[in-house]
Each structure stands twice: as C-alpha cells, then as structure tokens.
Amino acid sequence: GSAIITETNLAQIQKTMRILLVTALVGTLSICHHVEAFSLQMNAKPIGSSSVGIPPPFRAVASPPPSTSSLLRFQPPPKSVLSLRLASTATDVLQTSPMLSEMKQGTLGLLTFDLDDTLYPIDPVLNDANNVFVQKMAEYGYSINPQDIVEAGKRIRESAGKNGVAMSHTEVRLEAIRSEMERNMLEKKLAECAEDWATEVKDLTAPLKASAKKWAKSAVSETVVESIYSAWERERHHSAERHLYPEIITALQKIREEHPDVVIGAVTDGKANPMLMVFSLAPYFDFCMSWEDDAAGRTEFYKELGNVDGNADLQWIYKAAIEKGKEIADAKKELKKDIDMDDAPPVWIHVGDDLAYDVGGSASCGAKTILLDLDDEYHQTAKLRFPPYNNIPAWNTASNDEIAHRKAMNDEAESMVDKRVSRLSMLPDAIAEILNNE
C-alpha cells in the first residue's frame, strides 16, 4: 500500500524540494542524488504540482538501479530559465569576442628597429663623436674641425655627380677625412715654400704648387685616416649607449618577456650597430642589417631616389632583414621542439622615426609599422628637416634635391602608419594592439 504522508513527512518533503530548487538553479547533481535517495527510502509517490505547489520542471526523476550494481543513477534535472540565459550569454560572448572565438591573437615573429633618433638622439651622439675626432686629429698634428669634414663630404657627393648620392656614410666620411688632411698638409707645404722663397703663397709658380700638391697627397697615410675614422666610430657607439632614451631598455625587457620567441633586429643606413653596444642593447638584439652591407642595392635605391616622382624602392634592405630574421627563427625552432604549429602566422613589425625610410620601406615588404613621433623632449631630427620646419642639421650632407624627394616619399608613407607613439614606454602596448588587430 501507499505510505501515509504525515505533517512531519510533508515538512521534510517541502524542505527537500527547496534544496532541489537550489540544485536546479546552479546545475549541480550531487544534491539531486541525496534527494532521490531520500524519496526512495520514504517510498513516496512522485510528487505532482498539486501536492506541494512546486512546478514540474523542478521535479527530480529516479531511474531504476541497474541489476549489476547497487548504485543508483539519476537523470539530471531540466535546465532552469536562469541557467539557459546564462548559457546563452556565454555563447554570445564567445561568438562576439574575436579573442575568444575563431580570431586568434597574432604572434610576434620579427621586430626590427631603426637606430638613430629611434633608440637614442643622434645630435648629442654625433657631437661627442666629433669632439673625439678633433682630439684624434690633433694627436696627428692636424687642426681640422668636424664641420670641415661635413662641408668636404658635401663637395665630394657633388663632385661625384649621380653616383655621389649613392655613396655610403662611411665612404663619404673616409674620403672627407683624407681630403681635409691633404688640404691641411698642402697649406703647410706651400707656406714653407713661400717662406723659403721669401714670397707670398699666391706668387708661387704653378709647377711648384703642383709638386707640393702631389707631395701632400702622398704624405697622408691611409693607416692614419683609418685610425681617425675608427676613433670617431667607436665614440659614436659609446655615446649612443650613454644617450639611450631612458625607457628603451625597460621596453625591450617587457617585449622579450611577453614575446620570448621573437627575433629582434636593427635596420640602419649607417654603421651604428646595437650588437656592439655590449653594456646596453646587445643582449636584446639578434642581428643588425646595414645599408652599407649591400653596395649594389644602395646604389640602385639612390638612383631611383633621383627620379622626378621620388618613388624609390627600399625593399632590398628589408628583404635582407626578413631573410636574416627567418634564418635565426628557424635556428630557434630547431632548439625548441614544442612550438605549436597551429599558432597564427608570425607578424613582422618595424619601428622607426622616419616616414619614408622606416614606414614606407618596411610596409612595402609587408611589415606592420610603428612610427616613433616622439615628444619634443626626445629631440628627434627627422621631421624637422622638412616643411614647415626646414631645420636641416649641421651634420647632414643631403642635397636639396634629395630632401625634396624624401618629402614626397614621406607624404606617400603617411597612410602606411599602423601605430604612432609619442613615448617609448607606449611601445609594448602598441605592439599588443597590432597583434590583437586593434
């Protein structure tokens, strides 16, 4: 016969139903187990909606125990409206959030930097290097100031015609040093001859002047020229370390921590090399590519730069950087076997201060770009060389035509900027935004 439901049993059943209601809301089955066990022990009939006022969706249903086991199995209760809404909300979030659905975060594979006015201000660096240059010149008995070398460099480029613009910074400076040393030696020799002949230098005969000029040329030692240039270049690197922008090391550390597999390189049109800055930048860089490493590519670029439309192709240097970066990345993969092959394709980002060379050149090869348009306290010079500023640095040897073509390239590259930052501390966040497609 059926069990008689007393007031005590009814109170117990009502209490059990309250527990069951909580269980249904949170989706937990463990309490259900105890409720059904209690119901079976009481030998109660299934409870309808009329007996205790609980709607049927919250009623637990007992399944008969299997013959092979004494354990009870229970059918989960139907989902409540609340749980369905929560599930729907979670699904909507997954479907609408690119970071949680099919859109994966990009992986930073290659990060390249310009150097001058990107990692340090170039003006004080060149001033320090030029001071050492003057001192070294004096040690060899020459009285030549740095601006003499700059002016000599301009004359050398002009006298070389179309090929002059393609000369590397090192070639121009070496030739300028040699030229100024020869001029200095010639002036001394002509003064001695004039004194010997008790006459003015302007009154010396042409054959005598020609002989003195030939002697001055032979008197300049290539070893001395190289020594003076090397002293200048060493100080340039030392000074760059002393004048690094304050946030750059912290930024590089954070980038390395957030992207441990990234290959970091430098792309420069000069001889600066972060791999030689052993007390600062060297630990963070994997390679350096210089325009001076490829004379043929540099010459072709500057020939194109002379075109009337100012459309010059810088892909040669960036393609070389890509190849170098890939070579290093492949070597890292050989050492690290647990790389996830399902990761998104690696992203290349280039960072620099120059619209034409940094942004335009790298973007044409597929790079994402970050333009360092830094606050005035950083003392960058690139943007000041063009209208409306027209503030050409004293050390610049570029011709007016070259500057005009650069301005045209700048205008073209404006649309290729992916991120623009005013402080180097913003660099890690700018990288993250590019990788997140923000």
C-alpha positions as CSV (number, residue, x, y, z in Angstrom):
1,G,0.0,0.0,0.0
2,S,0.9,3.7,-0.3
3,A,2.8,5.4,2.6
4,I,0.7,7.9,4.6
5,I,2.2,11.4,4.3
6,T,2.1,12.9,7.8
7,E,2.7,16.6,8.6
8,T,6.2,15.7,9.6
9,N,6.9,13.9,6.3
10,L,5.3,16.7,4.4
11,A,7.6,19.2,6.1
12,Q,10.6,17.0,5.2
13,I,9.4,16.8,1.6
14,Q,8.9,20.5,1.4
15,K,12.4,21.1,2.8
16,T,13.8,18.6,0.3
17,M,12.0,20.4,-2.6
18,R,13.6,23.7,-1.5
19,I,17.0,22.0,-1.7
20,L,16.1,20.6,-5.1
21,L,15.2,24.1,-6.3
22,V,18.6,25.4,-5.4
23,T,20.2,22.4,-7.0
24,A,18.4,23.1,-10.3
25,L,19.5,26.7,-10.4
26,V,23.2,26.0,-10.0
27,G,23.2,22.9,-12.2
28,T,24.6,20.6,-9.5
29,L,23.7,17.0,-9.5
30,S,25.1,15.9,-6.2
31,I,22.2,17.2,-4.1
32,C,19.8,15.6,-6.5
33,H,21.3,12.3,-5.6
34,H,20.6,12.7,-2.0
35,V,17.0,13.9,-2.7
36,E,16.2,10.9,-4.9
37,A,17.7,8.6,-2.3
38,F,15.6,10.1,0.4
39,S,12.5,9.9,-1.8
40,L,13.1,6.2,-2.4
41,Q,13.7,5.5,1.2
42,M,10.4,7.2,2.1
43,N,8.7,5.1,-0.6
44,A,6.8,8.2,-1.6
45,K,4.8,8.5,-4.9
46,P,6.1,11.1,-7.5
47,I,5.0,14.4,-6.3
48,G,2.7,16.3,-8.5
49,S,2.2,20.0,-8.9
50,S,-0.9,20.0,-6.7
51,S,0.6,18.4,-3.6
52,V,3.3,21.0,-2.6
53,G,3.0,23.7,-5.2
54,I,6.3,23.2,-6.9
55,P,6.2,23.4,-10.7
56,P,7.0,20.1,-12.6
57,P,10.2,21.4,-14.3
58,F,12.0,21.2,-10.9
59,R,10.9,17.6,-10.2
60,A,13.7,15.0,-10.0
61,V,13.1,11.7,-11.7
62,A,14.5,8.5,-10.3
63,S,15.9,5.8,-12.7
64,P,15.8,2.2,-11.7
65,P,19.1,0.8,-10.4
66,P,21.0,-1.4,-12.8
67,S,21.0,-5.1,-12.0
68,T,24.7,-5.3,-12.0
69,S,25.2,-2.6,-9.4
70,S,23.7,-1.5,-6.2
71,L,24.5,2.1,-7.1
72,L,21.7,4.5,-8.1
73,R,21.9,6.6,-11.3
74,F,19.8,9.7,-11.7
75,Q,18.6,11.7,-14.7
76,P,19.8,15.4,-14.5
77,P,17.0,17.8,-13.9
78,P,15.9,20.0,-16.8
79,K,17.8,23.3,-17.1
80,S,16.1,26.3,-15.5
81,V,15.4,29.5,-17.4
82,L,18.2,31.2,-15.5
83,S,20.8,28.6,-16.5
84,L,19.6,28.7,-20.1
85,R,20.0,32.5,-20.1
86,L,23.5,32.2,-18.6
87,A,24.5,29.7,-21.2
88,S,23.1,31.9,-24.0
89,T,25.0,34.9,-22.6
90,A,28.3,32.9,-22.5
91,T,27.7,31.7,-26.1
92,D,27.1,35.2,-27.3
93,V,30.3,36.4,-25.6
94,L,32.3,33.6,-27.4
95,Q,30.7,34.4,-30.7
96,T,31.2,38.2,-30.5
97,S,34.7,38.2,-28.9
98,P,37.5,37.8,-31.5
99,M,39.9,36.9,-28.8
100,L,37.7,34.0,-27.6
101,S,36.4,32.7,-30.9
102,E,37.9,32.0,-34.3
103,M,40.2,35.1,-34.4
104,K,43.5,34.2,-32.8
105,Q,46.0,36.7,-31.4
106,G,48.9,37.3,-33.8
107,T,52.4,36.0,-32.8
108,L,55.3,38.5,-32.9
109,G,57.8,36.8,-35.1
110,L,60.2,39.6,-36.2
111,L,60.7,43.0,-34.6
112,T,63.1,45.4,-36.3
113,F,64.3,48.8,-35.2
114,D,65.8,51.8,-36.8
115,L,68.6,53.2,-34.6
116,D,69.4,57.0,-34.9
117,D,66.6,59.1,-33.3
118,T,64.7,55.9,-32.6
119,L,66.7,54.4,-29.7
120,Y,68.8,57.5,-28.9
121,P,69.0,61.1,-30.1
122,I,71.5,61.5,-32.9
123,D,72.6,65.1,-32.3
124,P,74.4,64.6,-29.0
125,V,75.9,61.3,-30.2
126,L,77.5,63.0,-33.2
127,N,78.7,65.9,-31.1
128,D,80.5,63.5,-28.8
129,A,82.0,61.6,-31.7
130,N,83.1,64.8,-33.4
131,N,84.9,66.0,-30.3
132,V,86.9,62.8,-30.2
133,F,87.6,63.3,-33.9
134,V,89.1,66.7,-33.2
135,Q,91.2,65.3,-30.5
136,K,92.5,62.5,-32.6
137,M,93.3,64.8,-35.5
138,A,95.3,67.0,-33.1
139,E,97.3,63.9,-32.0
140,Y,98.5,63.5,-35.6
141,G,99.2,67.2,-35.9
142,Y,96.1,68.3,-37.8
143,S,93.9,71.3,-37.0
144,I,90.6,70.3,-38.6
145,N,87.1,70.7,-37.1
146,P,84.1,68.5,-37.7
147,Q,82.2,71.0,-39.8
148,D,85.2,71.0,-42.2
149,I,84.5,67.3,-42.7
150,V,80.8,67.8,-43.2
151,E,81.4,70.5,-45.9
152,A,84.1,68.3,-47.5
153,G,81.5,65.5,-47.6
154,K,79.0,67.7,-49.4
155,R,81.6,68.7,-52.0
156,I,82.6,65.0,-52.5
157,R,79.0,64.0,-53.2
158,E,78.5,66.9,-55.6
159,S,81.7,66.2,-57.5
160,A,80.8,62.5,-57.9
161,G,77.6,63.5,-59.7
162,K,74.8,61.0,-59.8
163,N,77.0,58.4,-58.1
164,G,77.7,60.7,-55.2
165,V,74.2,60.4,-53.7
166,A,74.7,56.6,-53.5
167,M,77.9,56.8,-51.6
168,S,77.7,55.3,-48.1
169,H,78.2,57.5,-45.0
170,T,81.5,55.6,-44.3
171,E,82.8,56.2,-47.8
172,V,82.0,59.9,-47.7
173,R,83.5,60.4,-44.2
174,L,86.7,58.5,-45.0
175,E,87.1,60.4,-48.3
176,A,86.3,63.7,-46.5
177,I,88.9,63.0,-43.7
178,R,91.5,62.1,-46.4
179,S,90.7,65.2,-48.4
180,E,90.9,67.6,-45.4
181,M,94.2,66.1,-44.3
182,E,95.6,66.5,-47.8
183,R,94.4,70.1,-47.8
184,N,95.9,70.8,-44.4
185,M,99.3,69.3,-45.5
186,L,99.2,71.3,-48.8
187,E,98.7,74.5,-46.9
188,K,101.6,73.8,-44.6
189,K,103.9,72.8,-47.5
190,L,103.0,75.9,-49.6
191,A,103.6,78.1,-46.6
192,E,107.1,76.6,-46.1
193,C,107.9,77.0,-49.8
194,A,106.8,80.7,-49.7
195,E,109.0,81.3,-46.7
196,D,111.9,79.6,-48.4
197,W,111.4,81.7,-51.5
198,A,110.7,84.9,-49.5
199,T,107.4,85.4,-51.3
200,E,103.7,85.1,-50.9
201,V,102.0,81.8,-51.4
202,K,99.9,83.3,-54.3
203,D,103.1,84.2,-56.1
204,L,104.5,80.6,-56.1
205,T,104.8,79.1,-59.6
206,A,102.3,76.6,-60.9
207,P,104.9,73.8,-61.2
208,L,105.9,74.4,-57.6
209,K,102.2,74.3,-56.4
210,A,101.6,71.1,-58.4
211,S,104.7,69.5,-56.8
212,A,103.5,70.5,-53.4
213,K,100.0,69.1,-54.1
214,K,101.5,65.8,-55.2
215,W,103.6,65.6,-52.1
216,A,100.7,66.4,-49.8
217,K,98.7,63.5,-51.3
218,S,101.5,61.0,-50.7
219,A,102.1,62.4,-47.2
220,V,98.6,61.3,-45.9
221,S,98.8,57.8,-44.5
222,E,95.8,55.5,-45.1
223,T,96.6,54.0,-41.7
224,V,96.1,57.4,-40.0
225,V,92.9,58.0,-41.9
226,E,91.5,54.7,-40.8
227,S,92.7,55.3,-37.2
228,I,90.9,58.6,-37.0
229,Y,87.7,57.3,-38.5
230,S,87.8,54.3,-36.2
231,A,88.1,56.5,-33.2
232,W,85.1,58.6,-34.4
233,E,83.0,55.4,-34.9
234,R,83.9,53.9,-31.5
235,E,82.9,57.1,-29.7
236,R,79.7,57.1,-31.7
237,H,78.8,53.7,-30.3
238,H,79.9,54.6,-26.7
239,S,78.0,57.9,-26.9
240,A,74.8,56.1,-28.2
241,E,75.0,53.9,-25.1
242,R,75.3,56.9,-22.8
243,H,72.4,58.7,-24.5
244,L,69.9,55.9,-24.9
245,Y,66.3,57.0,-24.4
246,P,65.5,56.3,-20.7
247,E,62.6,53.9,-21.4
248,I,64.1,51.8,-24.2
249,I,65.7,49.1,-22.0
250,T,62.6,48.7,-19.9
251,A,60.5,48.5,-23.1
252,L,62.8,45.9,-24.7
253,Q,62.7,43.8,-21.5
254,K,59.0,43.8,-21.5
255,I,58.8,42.9,-25.1
256,R,61.2,40.0,-24.6
257,E,59.1,38.8,-21.6
258,E,55.8,39.0,-23.5
259,H,57.2,37.5,-26.7
260,P,60.0,35.1,-25.8
261,D,60.4,33.7,-29.3
262,V,60.6,37.0,-31.2
263,V,63.7,37.7,-33.3
264,I,64.8,41.4,-32.8
265,G,67.0,43.1,-35.3
266,A,68.2,46.5,-36.4
267,V,68.0,48.1,-39.9
268,T,70.1,51.1,-40.4
269,D,71.6,53.3,-43.2
270,G,74.8,53.8,-41.3
271,K,77.4,51.9,-39.4
272,A,75.8,52.0,-36.0
273,N,75.3,48.5,-34.6
274,P,73.5,47.6,-31.4
275,M,75.4,44.3,-31.3
276,L,78.5,46.4,-30.4
277,M,76.7,48.2,-27.6
278,V,77.6,45.4,-25.1
279,F,76.6,47.3,-22.0
280,S,73.1,48.1,-23.1
281,L,71.4,47.0,-26.3
282,A,73.4,43.9,-27.3
283,P,71.6,41.4,-25.0
284,Y,68.3,42.3,-26.7
285,F,69.2,42.1,-30.4
286,D,69.8,39.1,-32.6
287,F,71.2,40.8,-35.7
288,C,71.9,44.1,-37.5
289,M,71.5,44.9,-41.2
290,S,73.2,48.0,-42.6
291,W,72.6,49.7,-45.9
292,E,76.3,49.7,-46.3
293,D,76.4,45.9,-46.4
294,D,74.9,45.9,-50.0
295,A,76.5,48.5,-52.2
296,A,74.6,47.4,-55.3
297,G,71.2,47.7,-53.6
298,R,72.1,51.0,-52.1
299,T,73.3,52.4,-55.4
300,E,70.1,51.3,-57.2
301,F,67.9,52.8,-54.5
302,Y,69.6,56.2,-54.7
303,K,69.4,56.2,-58.5
304,E,65.6,55.7,-58.1
305,L,65.5,58.4,-55.5
306,G,66.7,60.8,-58.1
307,N,63.6,60.2,-60.2
308,V,61.1,63.0,-60.6
309,D,58.4,61.1,-58.8
310,G,60.5,60.4,-55.8
311,N,59.5,56.7,-55.9
312,A,62.4,54.7,-54.7
313,D,62.3,51.1,-53.7
314,L,63.8,50.2,-50.3
315,Q,62.7,46.6,-50.4
316,W,66.2,45.3,-50.8
317,I,67.4,46.1,-47.3
318,Y,64.2,44.9,-45.6
319,K,64.1,41.7,-47.6
320,A,67.6,41.1,-46.4
321,A,66.4,41.7,-42.8
322,I,63.5,39.3,-43.4
323,E,65.8,36.6,-44.6
324,K,68.1,37.1,-41.6
325,G,65.2,37.0,-39.2
326,K,63.9,33.8,-40.8
327,E,67.3,32.2,-40.5
328,I,67.5,33.0,-36.8
329,A,63.9,31.9,-36.2
330,D,64.5,28.6,-37.9
331,A,67.5,28.0,-35.7
332,K,65.5,28.8,-32.6
333,K,62.8,26.3,-33.7
334,E,65.4,23.6,-34.0
335,L,66.4,24.2,-30.4
336,K,62.7,24.4,-29.2
337,K,60.8,21.3,-30.3
338,D,57.5,22.2,-28.5
339,I,56.4,25.0,-30.8
340,D,52.7,25.0,-31.5
341,M,52.3,24.6,-35.3
342,D,48.7,25.7,-35.0
343,D,49.6,29.2,-33.9
344,A,48.7,32.1,-36.1
345,P,51.3,33.2,-38.8
346,P,54.1,35.3,-37.2
347,V,53.8,39.1,-37.6
348,W,56.7,41.4,-38.5
349,I,56.7,44.9,-37.0
350,H,59.2,47.6,-37.8
351,V,59.8,50.6,-35.5
352,G,61.4,53.9,-36.6
353,D,61.2,57.6,-36.7
354,D,61.4,58.2,-40.5
355,L,58.2,58.1,-42.6
356,A,60.0,57.5,-45.9
357,Y,62.7,55.0,-45.0
358,D,61.2,53.3,-41.9
359,V,57.5,53.3,-42.6
360,G,57.3,53.3,-46.4
361,G,60.2,51.0,-46.9
362,S,59.2,48.3,-44.5
363,A,55.5,48.5,-45.2
364,S,56.2,47.8,-48.9
365,C,57.6,44.5,-47.8
366,G,54.7,43.5,-45.6
367,A,55.6,44.9,-42.2
368,K,53.3,46.4,-39.7
369,T,54.7,49.8,-38.8
370,I,55.1,51.9,-35.6
371,L,56.1,55.5,-36.2
372,L,58.0,57.0,-33.3
373,D,56.7,60.5,-33.4
374,L,58.1,61.3,-30.0
375,D,57.6,64.3,-27.8
376,D,59.9,67.3,-28.1
377,E,62.0,66.3,-25.1
378,Y,63.4,63.4,-27.1
379,H,65.0,65.8,-29.6
380,Q,64.3,63.9,-32.8
381,T,65.5,65.5,-36.0
382,A,63.8,63.6,-39.0
383,K,60.5,65.5,-39.1
384,L,62.3,68.9,-38.5
385,R,64.1,68.6,-41.8
386,F,61.0,69.2,-43.9
387,P,58.4,71.9,-44.2
388,P,57.1,73.7,-42.2
389,Y,60.3,73.5,-40.1
390,N,63.1,73.2,-42.7
391,N,65.6,72.8,-39.9
392,I,68.5,70.9,-41.6
393,P,71.1,69.5,-39.0
394,A,74.6,70.8,-39.5
395,W,75.9,67.3,-39.9
396,N,73.5,66.4,-42.8
397,T,75.2,66.1,-46.2
398,A,72.0,65.5,-48.3
399,S,71.4,67.8,-51.2
400,N,68.3,69.9,-51.7
401,D,67.0,67.6,-54.4
402,E,67.4,64.6,-52.2
403,I,65.5,66.3,-49.4
404,A,62.7,67.3,-51.8
405,H,62.4,63.6,-52.9
406,R,62.4,62.5,-49.3
407,K,59.5,64.8,-48.6
408,A,57.5,63.2,-51.4
409,M,58.2,59.8,-50.0
410,N,57.1,61.0,-46.5
411,D,53.7,62.1,-47.9
412,E,53.2,58.8,-49.6
413,A,54.1,56.8,-46.4
414,E,51.6,58.7,-44.1
415,S,48.9,56.2,-45.0
416,M,51.1,53.2,-44.1
417,V,51.5,54.0,-40.4
418,D,49.8,51.4,-38.3
419,K,50.5,52.9,-34.9
420,R,52.0,56.2,-33.9
421,V,53.5,56.7,-30.4
422,S,54.8,59.7,-28.6
423,R,56.7,58.0,-25.8
424,L,58.8,54.8,-25.9
425,S,57.0,53.5,-22.8
426,M,54.0,53.1,-25.1
427,L,55.8,50.7,-27.5
428,P,54.8,47.3,-25.8
429,D,51.2,48.3,-25.8
430,A,51.3,49.5,-29.5
431,I,52.8,46.0,-30.4
432,A,50.0,44.3,-28.5
433,E,47.3,46.4,-30.2
434,I,48.7,45.4,-33.7
435,L,48.8,41.7,-32.7
436,N,45.2,42.0,-31.5
437,N,44.1,43.7,-34.7
438,E,43.0,46.8,-32.7
